[in-house]
Amino acid sequence: MATIVEPPTLPPSYTPNTSNTPNGTSSPSPPSNPYAAARAALDRDGFVVLPASLFPTFDLPTLRSAATTLTTSARTGSWPYIRTLPKQFPPWPSDPSSGIWGVQHLMHPSNPSHATFARSYFDAELLRYVAALIGCTEEDLTMELYNMLVRPDAAFSLRWHRDDIPPEATDEEELARLAKPGWHAQWNLALYDDASLVVVPGSHKRARTATERAADPYEANMPGQMVVELKAGEVAFYNNNILHRGVYDPERERMTLHGSIGTTLGSAERARNVLQHGVGEWAKEYDFEDFDEGMRERAKKMREALVEMGRKSGDIGYYSKDE
Ligand SMILES: O=C(O)CCC(=O)C(=O)O
């Protein structure tokens, strides 16, 4: 069983974020520490937005500069790890000629700025939130994915989906999967203001309604939908099985770091979702030598847990190979 982390002390600047709850109100008796409050919001709504002030060590100018350089390499064909138009799910080809909407493997050792991205991924405060949101200890965390979602080169959107439940699933299959713990936390850290992610709050706890099932996959007005609006520096954690989509504006800069971290408690559940992105192929080579000591130890441990997950799971296949 997961161990719930002990309540930590309150960061001085914390004010619980309630502006992004579906009805704009806080719960009747919010938990008294920020980590528990974040988890309660995530459990209730399927997503939670955390203010930039909680993560003072995120260096936005440095991250933006590294993100811009890597995105240029990706658009011009010298960074092969990309999400290409018009494909929604992995695997993606390495040819950017039809345009891209994402840049993969920010921490790949061949990226000259890999350490800049890794410092935000292994940030001590971020990891505290991740452990609290998963419901495990920091000792149990597993390195997973760190990618970036960028302005597409042409008009593009993702269909409504749950990351780990196919659209053909019956009500019973949906409910059975949703009843299981997710064993990971997934987040978007916006380097520029971003309003691309659209969710149906609360849909992570129930099967799709008849309307949702019958809706066009690209339905522009799903009942109850909400745009998750992020200011630069804000972090949205969301349940990856919430009903959601991405709606992108090719005219508006987007560089949003898109991460996930898992736990050794749930590695079998998570293996396909993570390893289908190809991270297992390079994580073994990661040395973290230019990190400070505390971060290096955390990172090494989390990397070992990922390598072990790959070793145990063998060939894992893809969620939706041709789409
Ligand atoms: O663009 C986003 O923020 C959502 C991305 C998404 O839904 C996905 O990668 O499955």
The ligand as an SDF file (V2000), in Angstrom:
LIG
                    3D

 10  9  0  0  0  0  0  0  0  0999 V2000
   -1.7050   19.8870  -25.0010 O   0  0  0  0  0  0  0  0  0  0  0  0
   -2.0180   19.4750  -23.8840 C   0  0  0  0  0  0  0  0  0  0  0  0
   -1.8320   20.1360  -22.8600 O   0  0  0  0  0  0  0  0  0  0  0  0
   -2.6830   18.1180  -23.7490 C   0  0  0  0  0  0  0  0  0  0  0  0
   -1.8460   17.0300  -24.3330 C   0  0  0  0  0  0  0  0  0  0  0  0
   -2.5390   15.7080  -24.2880 C   0  0  0  0  0  0  0  0  0  0  0  0
   -3.7160   15.6110  -24.0630 O   0  0  0  0  0  0  0  0  0  0  0  0
   -1.7940   14.4850  -24.5420 C   0  0  0  0  0  0  0  0  0  0  0  0
   -0.5830   14.5470  -24.8160 O   0  0  0  0  0  0  0  0  0  0  0  0
   -2.4180   13.3980  -24.4420 O   0  0  0  0  0  0  0  0  0  0  0  0
  1  2  2  0
  2  3  1  0
  2  4  1  0
  4  5  1  0
  5  6  1  0
  6  7  2  0
  6  8  1  0
  8  9  2  0
  8 10  1  0
M  END
$$$$
